[in-house]
C-alpha cells in the first residue's frame, strides 16, 4: 500500500469518507495513480472524489470545480480525438 493510499485511508477513517480533506486526498491519489499509468484506478478514484465533493460540498464549491476541470483535462489527454467531428 502506497503512502498516498495510507493518507487517504487515515483521513477517511478519522475525518469521515465525505470530509473535504479526505476527498481532496482521494483526488490527489488519483493524480498519482495516473502518473504511474494506472489509469483505471485513477479514473475510479477521480469519479469517487468528484461524486463525494458534489454530494458534500456542492457542485459550485472550488474543490468540486477544480476536480471537474482536472477530470476533463485528463480525459482529453487520454482521448485526444474523442471530440473530433467527422
C-alpha positions, 0 to 999 in steps of 0.5 A: 500500500502506497503512502498516498493510499495510507493518507487517504485511508487515515483521513477517511477513517478519522475525518469521515469518507465525505470530509473535504480533506479526505476527498481532496486526498482521494483526488490527489491519489488519483493524480498519482495513480495516473502518473504511474499509468494506472489509469483505471484506478485513477479514473475510479478514484477521480469519479469517487472524489468528484461524486463525494465533493458534489454530494458534500460540498456542492457542485459550485464549491472550488474543490468540486470545480477544480476536480471537474476541470482536472477530470476533463483535462485528463480525459482529453489527454487520454482521448485526444480525438474523442471530440473530433467531428467527422 
